[in-house]
Amino acid sequence: MKTKIIQIGNSRGIRIPKSLLRQCHLDGPVEVEVQGNQLVVRSALRPRSGWDGAFRTMHQTGDDRLVDRERSSPSRWDREEWHW
């Protein structure tokens, strides 16, 4: 796809079609980087951003325990099937 560089105030920019933005999941802040002679635009949001705070909150509210209850004795599978 070709597009033109346009004047935007004192700067210059490009218009990116909505379909390309959707395809690249660019919906918010972006990072712009030069790689060789190419301009790379990627989402500034990271897949696991915010997880640290969520885990901290879970710990503070006691919601970070294992779902599987601890057993006092191993199961048959633990004794016969499990190998370290």
N, CA, C and O atoms as CSV, one atom per row, in Angstrom:
chain,resi,resn,atom,element,x,y,z
A,1,MET,N,N,0.846,-1.164,0.000
A,1,MET,CA,C,0.000,0.000,0.000
A,1,MET,C,C,0.896,1.233,0.000
A,1,MET,O,O,1.882,1.285,0.735
A,2,LYS,N,N,0.567,2.195,-0.797
A,2,LYS,CA,C,1.324,3.435,-0.845
A,2,LYS,C,C,0.501,4.548,-0.221
A,2,LYS,O,O,-0.728,4.549,-0.294
A,3,THR,N,N,1.200,5.495,0.395
A,3,THR,CA,C,0.567,6.677,0.962
A,3,THR,C,C,1.542,7.836,0.808
A,3,THR,O,O,2.693,7.643,0.415
A,4,LYS,N,N,1.079,9.031,1.119
A,4,LYS,CA,C,1.931,10.208,0.975
A,4,LYS,C,C,2.276,10.773,2.343
A,4,LYS,O,O,1.524,10.631,3.306
A,5,ILE,N,N,3.434,11.416,2.400
A,5,ILE,CA,C,3.803,12.151,3.603
A,5,ILE,C,C,3.092,13.499,3.514
A,5,ILE,O,O,3.165,14.184,2.494
A,6,ILE,N,N,2.396,13.876,4.605
A,6,ILE,CA,C,1.592,15.096,4.605
A,6,ILE,C,C,2.092,16.067,5.667
A,6,ILE,O,O,2.771,15.670,6.614
A,7,GLN,N,N,1.757,17.319,5.506
A,7,GLN,CA,C,2.102,18.358,6.468
A,7,GLN,C,C,1.095,18.309,7.615
A,7,GLN,O,O,-0.113,18.299,7.379
A,8,ILE,N,N,1.589,18.279,8.863
A,8,ILE,CA,C,0.750,18.324,10.057
A,8,ILE,C,C,1.353,19.382,10.966
A,8,ILE,O,O,2.266,19.094,11.740
A,9,GLY,N,N,0.848,20.599,10.875
A,9,GLY,CA,C,1.442,21.701,11.628
A,9,GLY,C,C,2.865,21.914,11.170
A,9,GLY,O,O,3.122,22.035,9.972
A,10,ASN,N,N,3.805,21.963,12.119
A,10,ASN,CA,C,5.217,22.108,11.780
A,10,ASN,C,C,5.880,20.764,11.507
A,10,ASN,O,O,7.065,20.711,11.179
A,11,SER,N,N,5.139,19.700,11.637
A,11,SER,CA,C,5.678,18.353,11.446
A,11,SER,C,C,5.144,17.754,10.156
A,11,SER,O,O,4.382,18.386,9.423
A,12,ARG,N,N,5.555,16.538,9.899
A,12,ARG,CA,C,5.030,15.794,8.754
A,12,ARG,C,C,4.627,14.419,9.256
A,12,ARG,O,O,5.155,13.929,10.254
A,13,GLY,N,N,3.699,13.812,8.564
A,13,GLY,CA,C,3.213,12.515,9.013
A,13,GLY,C,C,2.607,11.730,7.876
A,13,GLY,O,O,2.604,12.168,6.726
A,14,ILE,N,N,2.092,10.562,8.214
A,14,ILE,CA,C,1.398,9.722,7.237
A,14,ILE,C,C,0.045,9.347,7.815
A,14,ILE,O,O,-0.131,9.286,9.032
A,15,ARG,N,N,-0.894,9.100,6.940
A,15,ARG,CA,C,-2.201,8.583,7.359
A,15,ARG,C,C,-2.149,7.067,7.238
A,15,ARG,O,O,-1.762,6.524,6.204
A,16,ILE,N,N,-2.544,6.399,8.309
A,16,ILE,CA,C,-2.545,4.933,8.305
A,16,ILE,C,C,-3.994,4.481,8.256
A,16,ILE,O,O,-4.774,4.831,9.142
A,17,PRO,N,N,-4.371,3.722,7.255
A,17,PRO,CA,C,-5.764,3.269,7.141
A,17,PRO,C,C,-6.197,2.458,8.369
A,17,PRO,O,O,-5.410,1.724,8.966
A,18,LYS,N,N,-7.460,2.617,8.719
A,18,LYS,CA,C,-8.036,1.933,9.876
A,18,LYS,C,C,-7.838,0.420,9.793
A,18,LYS,O,O,-7.584,-0.231,10.806
A,19,SER,N,N,-7.953,-0.130,8.603
A,19,SER,CA,C,-7.806,-1.590,8.445
A,19,SER,C,C,-6.397,-2.047,8.835
A,19,SER,O,O,-6.241,-3.111,9.434
A,20,LEU,N,N,-5.372,-1.258,8.504
A,20,LEU,CA,C,-4.008,-1.618,8.887
A,20,LEU,C,C,-3.809,-1.485,10.389
A,20,LEU,O,O,-3.161,-2.328,11.009
A,21,LEU,N,N,-4.365,-0.429,10.974
A,21,LEU,CA,C,-4.261,-0.258,12.426
A,21,LEU,C,C,-4.908,-1.436,13.150
A,21,LEU,O,O,-4.363,-1.948,14.128
A,22,ARG,N,N,-6.054,-1.852,12.671
A,22,ARG,CA,C,-6.763,-2.976,13.281
A,22,ARG,C,C,-5.957,-4.263,13.116
A,22,ARG,O,O,-5.835,-5.051,14.054
A,23,GLN,N,N,-5.410,-4.471,11.923
A,23,GLN,CA,C,-4.629,-5.680,11.644
A,23,GLN,C,C,-3.386,-5.763,12.524
A,23,GLN,O,O,-2.985,-6.857,12.921
A,24,CYS,N,N,-2.774,-4.628,12.834
A,24,CYS,CA,C,-1.559,-4.591,13.653
A,24,CYS,C,C,-1.857,-4.383,15.132
A,24,CYS,O,O,-0.933,-4.298,15.940
A,25,HIS,N,N,-3.131,-4.300,15.498
A,25,HIS,CA,C,-3.549,-4.091,16.891
A,25,HIS,C,C,-2.956,-2.809,17.466
A,25,HIS,O,O,-2.517,-2.781,18.616
A,26,LEU,N,N,-2.946,-1.758,16.666
A,26,LEU,CA,C,-2.456,-0.462,17.125
A,26,LEU,C,C,-3.661,0.370,17.539
A,26,LEU,O,O,-4.327,0.987,16.709
A,27,ASP,N,N,-3.922,0.371,18.837
A,27,ASP,CA,C,-5.081,1.088,19.362
A,27,ASP,C,C,-4.673,1.776,20.654
A,27,ASP,O,O,-5.117,1.382,21.732
A,28,GLY,N,N,-3.847,2.783,20.561
A,28,GLY,CA,C,-3.366,3.475,21.743
A,28,GLY,C,C,-1.974,3.998,21.486
A,28,GLY,O,O,-1.604,4.250,20.339
A,29,PRO,N,N,-1.186,4.165,22.554
A,29,PRO,CA,C,0.160,4.703,22.376
A,29,PRO,C,C,1.032,3.755,21.549
A,29,PRO,O,O,0.887,2.535,21.620
A,30,VAL,N,N,1.935,4.339,20.770
A,30,VAL,CA,C,2.832,3.553,19.932
A,30,VAL,C,C,4.274,3.965,20.179
A,30,VAL,O,O,4.548,5.060,20.669
A,31,GLU,N,N,5.186,3.076,19.835
A,31,GLU,CA,C,6.615,3.367,19.833
A,31,GLU,C,C,7.051,3.467,18.376
A,31,GLU,O,O,6.598,2.691,17.534
A,32,VAL,N,N,7.922,4.412,18.083
A,32,VAL,CA,C,8.445,4.597,16.739
A,32,VAL,C,C,9.955,4.427,16.821
A,32,VAL,O,O,10.609,5.002,17.691
A,33,GLU,N,N,10.497,3.636,15.913
A,33,GLU,CA,C,11.928,3.325,15.946
A,33,GLU,C,C,12.457,3.247,14.522
A,33,GLU,O,O,11.747,2.821,13.611
A,34,VAL,N,N,13.686,3.653,14.336
A,34,VAL,CA,C,14.355,3.526,13.042
A,34,VAL,C,C,15.196,2.261,13.071
A,34,VAL,O,O,16.014,2.069,13.971
A,35,GLN,N,N,14.991,1.399,12.081
A,35,GLN,CA,C,15.805,0.186,11.914
A,35,GLN,C,C,16.374,0.233,10.499
A,35,GLN,O,O,15.661,0.023,9.518
A,36,GLY,N,N,17.651,0.510,10.419
A,36,GLY,CA,C,18.262,0.683,9.094
A,36,GLY,C,C,17.674,1.914,8.441
A,36,GLY,O,O,17.783,3.016,8.978
A,37,ASN,N,N,17.046,1.738,7.278
A,37,ASN,CA,C,16.384,2.857,6.613
A,37,ASN,C,C,14.865,2.716,6.669
A,37,ASN,O,O,14.153,3.259,5.824
A,38,GLN,N,N,14.372,1.980,7.673
A,38,GLN,CA,C,12.933,1.753,7.824
A,38,GLN,C,C,12.429,2.378,9.113
A,38,GLN,O,O,13.137,2.426,10.119
A,39,LEU,N,N,11.206,2.850,9.066
A,39,LEU,CA,C,10.524,3.377,10.242
A,39,LEU,C,C,9.591,2.284,10.752
A,39,LEU,O,O,8.708,1.832,10.023
A,40,VAL,N,N,9.781,1.856,11.998
A,40,VAL,CA,C,8.978,0.781,12.588
A,40,VAL,C,C,8.057,1.388,13.635
A,40,VAL,O,O,8.502,2.110,14.528
A,41,VAL,N,N,6.763,1.085,13.515
A,41,VAL,CA,C,5.761,1.559,14.471
A,41,VAL,C,C,5.167,0.328,15.134
A,41,VAL,O,O,4.688,-0.582,14.458
A,42,ARG,N,N,5.202,0.305,16.494
A,42,ARG,CA,C,4.620,-0.837,17.220
A,42,ARG,C,C,3.894,-0.321,18.452
A,42,ARG,O,O,4.148,0.786,18.927
A,43,SER,N,N,3.004,-1.130,18.947
A,43,SER,CA,C,2.248,-0.756,20.137
A,43,SER,C,C,3.190,-0.557,21.316
A,43,SER,O,O,4.127,-1.334,21.500
A,44,ALA,N,N,2.950,0.471,22.109
A,44,ALA,CA,C,3.759,0.712,23.302
A,44,ALA,C,C,3.266,-0.132,24.467
A,44,ALA,O,O,3.960,-0.264,25.475
A,45,LEU,N,N,2.078,-0.703,24.338
A,45,LEU,CA,C,1.528,-1.546,25.396
A,45,LEU,C,C,2.120,-2.939,25.288
A,45,LEU,O,O,2.185,-3.510,24.199
A,46,ARG,N,N,2.545,-3.475,26.393
A,46,ARG,CA,C,3.135,-4.807,26.428
A,46,ARG,C,C,2.079,-5.811,26.883
A,46,ARG,O,O,1.221,-5.477,27.700
A,47,PRO,N,N,2.135,-7.048,26.357
A,47,PRO,CA,C,1.113,-8.048,26.668
A,47,PRO,C,C,0.866,-8.277,28.158
A,47,PRO,O,O,-0.275,-8.507,28.560
A,48,ARG,N,N,1.902,-8.220,28.977
A,48,ARG,CA,C,1.733,-8.521,30.405
A,48,ARG,C,C,1.906,-7.285,31.279
A,48,ARG,O,O,2.159,-7.396,32.478
A,49,SER,N,N,1.767,-6.106,30.673
A,49,SER,CA,C,1.906,-4.897,31.482
A,49,SER,C,C,0.773,-4.849,32.501
A,49,SER,O,O,-0.375,-5.154,32.178
A,50,GLY,N,N,1.096,-4.473,33.708
A,50,GLY,CA,C,0.105,-4.404,34.766
A,50,GLY,C,C,-0.010,-5.670,35.602
A,50,GLY,O,O,-0.679,-5.670,36.635
A,51,TRP,N,N,0.630,-6.741,35.170
A,51,TRP,CA,C,0.522,-7.989,35.922
A,51,TRP,C,C,1.160,-7.868,37.301
A,51,TRP,O,O,0.640,-8.428,38.266
A,52,ASP,N,N,2.286,-7.140,37.415
A,52,ASP,CA,C,2.946,-6.985,38.717
A,52,ASP,C,C,1.975,-6.421,39.746
A,52,ASP,O,O,1.858,-6.947,40.852
A,53,GLY,N,N,1.283,-5.353,39.379
A,53,GLY,CA,C,0.318,-4.743,40.296
A,53,GLY,C,C,-0.835,-5.670,40.611
A,53,GLY,O,O,-1.298,-5.718,41.751
A,54,ALA,N,N,-1.306,-6.407,39.620
A,54,ALA,CA,C,-2.407,-7.348,39.847
A,54,ALA,C,C,-1.978,-8.462,40.803
A,54,ALA,O,O,-2.744,-8.843,41.688
A,55,PHE,N,N,-0.766,-8.985,40.634
A,55,PHE,CA,C,-0.270,-10.034,41.534
A,55,PHE,C,C,-0.096,-9.499,42.950
A,55,PHE,O,O,-0.402,-10.185,43.925
A,56,ARG,N,N,0.395,-8.277,43.054
A,56,ARG,CA,C,0.572,-7.655,44.372
A,56,ARG,C,C,-0.777,-7.520,45.076
A,56,ARG,O,O,-0.895,-7.829,46.261
A,57,THR,N,N,-1.784,-7.063,44.353
A,57,THR,CA,C,-3.131,-6.925,44.911
A,57,THR,C,C,-3.692,-8.281,45.319
A,57,THR,O,O,-4.306,-8.407,46.378
A,58,MET,N,N,-3.485,-9.294,44.483
A,58,MET,CA,C,-3.953,-10.640,44.824
A,58,MET,C,C,-3.322,-11.109,46.127
A,58,MET,O,O,-4.000,-11.698,46.968
A,59,HIS,N,N,-2.028,-10.852,46.299
A,59,HIS,CA,C,-1.344,-11.275,47.519
A,59,HIS,C,C,-1.896,-10.528,48.732
A,59,HIS,O,O,-2.116,-11.124,49.786
A,60,GLN,N,N,-2.116,-9.230,48.578
A,60,GLN,CA,C,-2.617,-8.422,49.691
A,60,GLN,C,C,-4.019,-8.855,50.119
A,60,GLN,O,O,-4.369,-8.746,51.294
A,61,THR,N,N,-4.816,-9.343,49.179
A,61,THR,CA,C,-6.185,-9.765,49.515
A,61,THR,C,C,-6.280,-11.264,49.797
A,61,THR,O,O,-7.372,-11.782,50.030
A,62,GLY,N,N,-5.144,-11.963,49.776
A,62,GLY,CA,C,-5.135,-13.402,50.065
A,62,GLY,C,C,-5.688,-14.241,48.934
A,62,GLY,O,O,-6.122,-15.373,49.149
A,63,ASP,N,N,-5.674,-13.693,47.725
A,63,ASP,CA,C,-6.240,-14.398,46.582
A,63,ASP,C,C,-5.158,-15.046,45.718
A,63,ASP,O,O,-5.366,-15.269,44.526
A,64,ASP,N,N,-4.006,-15.346,46.317
A,64,ASP,CA,C,-2.909,-15.928,45.550
A,64,ASP,C,C,-2.577,-17.347,45.995
A,64,ASP,O,O,-1.462,-17.821,45.775
A,65,ARG,N,N,-3.521,-18.018,46.609
A,65,ARG,CA,C,-3.301,-19.403,47.027
A,65,ARG,C,C,-3.594,-20.351,45.869
A,65,ARG,O,O,-4.329,-20.012,44.942
A,66,LEU,N,N,-3.013,-21.529,45.938
A,66,LEU,CA,C,-3.263,-22.542,44.919
A,66,LEU,C,C,-4.716,-22.979,44.973
A,66,LEU,O,O,-5.300,-23.093,46.051
A,67,VAL,N,N,-5.288,-23.220,43.820
A,67,VAL,CA,C,-6.681,-23.659,43.752
A,67,VAL,C,C,-6.797,-25.094,44.246
A,67,VAL,O,O,-7.764,-25.441,44.924
A,68,ASP,N,N,-5.824,-25.924,43.913
A,68,ASP,CA,C,-5.823,-27.320,44.325
A,68,ASP,C,C,-5.407,-27.400,45.794
A,68,ASP,O,O,-4.307,-26.984,46.157
A,69,ARG,N,N,-6.283,-27.931,46.625
A,69,ARG,CA,C,-5.971,-28.033,48.052
A,69,ARG,C,C,-4.803,-28.985,48.268
A,69,ARG,O,O,-4.654,-29.988,47.570
A,70,GLU,N,N,-3.991,-28.647,49.240
A,70,GLU,CA,C,-2.875,-29.528,49.574
A,70,GLU,C,C,-3.427,-30.776,50.255
A,70,GLU,O,O,-4.343,-30.695,51.073
A,71,ARG,N,N,-2.861,-31.925,49.909
A,71,ARG,CA,C,-3.279,-33.189,50.516
A,71,ARG,C,C,-2.226,-33.642,51.507
A,71,ARG,O,O,-1.033,-33.407,51.318
A,72,SER,N,N,-2.674,-34.282,52.548
A,72,SER,CA,C,-1.729,-34.778,53.540
A,72,SER,C,C,-0.983,-36.004,53.034
A,72,SER,O,O,0.129,-36.277,53.486
A,73,SER,N,N,-1.581,-36.754,52.093
A,73,SER,CA,C,-0.898,-37.921,51.544
A,73,SER,C,C,-0.997,-37.882,50.026
A,73,SER,O,O,-1.982,-37.387,49.478
A,74,PRO,N,N,0.026,-38.405,49.342
A,74,PRO,CA,C,0.001,-38.390,47.881
A,74,PRO,C,C,-1.064,-39.333,47.326
A,74,PRO,O,O,-1.434,-40.316,47.968
A,75,SER,N,N,-1.541,-39.025,46.143
A,75,SER,CA,C,-2.539,-39.875,45.485
A,75,SER,C,C,-1.848,-41.072,44.840
A,75,SER,O,O,-0.620,-41.149,44.818
A,76,ARG,N,N,-2.633,-41.998,44.321
A,76,ARG,CA,C,-2.088,-43.156,43.633
A,76,ARG,C,C,-1.259,-42.698,42.438
A,76,ARG,O,O,-0.182,-43.237,42.186
A,77,TRP,N,N,-1.756,-41.702,41.699
A,77,TRP,CA,C,-1.012,-41.191,40.561
A,77,TRP,C,C,0.335,-40.633,41.015
A,77,TRP,O,O,1.358,-40.870,40.372
A,78,ASP,N,N,0.331,-39.892,42.126
A,78,ASP,CA,C,1.589,-39.344,42.651
A,78,ASP,C,C,2.579,-40.466,42.967
A,78,ASP,O,O,3.767,-40.349,42.669
A,79,ARG,N,N,2.094,-41.545,43.567
A,79,ARG,CA,C,2.977,-42.635,43.974
A,79,ARG,C,C,3.451,-43.477,42.795
A,79,ARG,O,O,4.609,-43.895,42.765
A,80,GLU,N,N,2.566,-43.734,41.811
A,80,GLU,CA,C,2.881,-44.706,40.768
A,80,GLU,C,C,3.249,-44.097,39.410
A,80,GLU,O,O,4.020,-44.696,38.660
A,81,GLU,N,N,2.731,-42.963,39.096
A,81,GLU,CA,C,2.902,-42.414,37.739
A,81,GLU,C,C,3.922,-41.287,37.662
A,81,GLU,O,O,4.617,-41.149,36.655
A,82,TRP,N,N,4.018,-40.495,38.694
A,82,TRP,CA,C,4.868,-39.308,38.643
A,82,TRP,C,C,6.332,-39.688,38.747
A,82,TRP,O,O,6.725,-40.464,39.618
A,83,HIS,N,N,7.143,-39.128,37.840
A,83,HIS,CA,C,8.591,-39.365,37.854
A,83,HIS,C,C,9.299,-38.030,37.815
A,83,HIS,O,O,8.944,-37.164,37.015
A,84,TRP,N,N,10.289,-37.848,38.660
A,84,TRP,CA,C,11.061,-36.613,38.666
A,84,TRP,C,C,12.081,-36.644,37.578
A,84,TRP,O,O,12.839,-35.688,37.414
